[in-house]
Amino acid sequence: MKRKIENMTYEEKEERLDEILQRLDRPETPVDKLSNDAMEAASLIKSMDSTLRKARQELTGVFEELEKLKSK
């Protein structure tokens, strides 16, 4: 049973995306499966991008606070 993307860690999403990409590269992958795999891959990429943007925003805030403390 597949886990819902929103319940997966970033690392689990990355692993799942790798599995899908490997399957898409195989010529024996059924054509009917390609569309579902592509949609799932797109959802994983969007979710991973969102996670990275959030982390970047949080880290920027932390570094800004550290700079303020440093300049006091």
N, C-alpha and C positions, 0 to 999 in steps of 0.2 A: 504494500500500500504506500503510495506516494504521500509525503508530508506536504502540507500547505506551505507555500513559499514564505508567507509571513511568520511561520513558526520555525523556520530554518535559520541556522547561524550563517554568517557570511561564508565561512569555510565550507559548510554543507552546500550552499548555493553554488560555490565555485566548483566543487566536486561534481555536482549534478550537471552543471553546464558543460564540464569536460566530458562527461559520459555522453551527453547529447551530441556534442560536436564530433566525438569519435564515431558515433552511430551515423551521423549525417555524411561523414566521409566514406562510409562503406557502401559500395555499389549494391550489395545485397539487401540493404535496408528497404523495406516495402514503401512504395510511393505513398500509400495511405497514411503511413506513420510520419512521413516527412513534415507535413503541415502541422500536425500536433506538436512535434518536436520543435519546430521553428517557433511556434507560438509560445511554448514553454520557455525556450531559450530567451526570447525577447522579454518575457516577464521576469525571468531571473536577472537579466542584464539591467532592466529598469530598477529592480529592487536593490541590486548591488550598487548601482550608481547612487541611489538615494541614501544608502547606508554610508557610502564614502563621502558624499556631500555633507551629511549630518556630522560625521566624525571630523571633517575638515573645519566646519563651522565651530564645533566645540573646542577643537584644538587651537584655533585662532583666538577664541575668547580666553583660553587658558594662557596662551603666550602673551596676549595683550595685558592681562592681569599681572603676569610675572614682570613684564617690562615696566609697568607702573610701580611695582614694588622695588624694582632695581633702581629706578631713577629717584627714589625718595631719599 
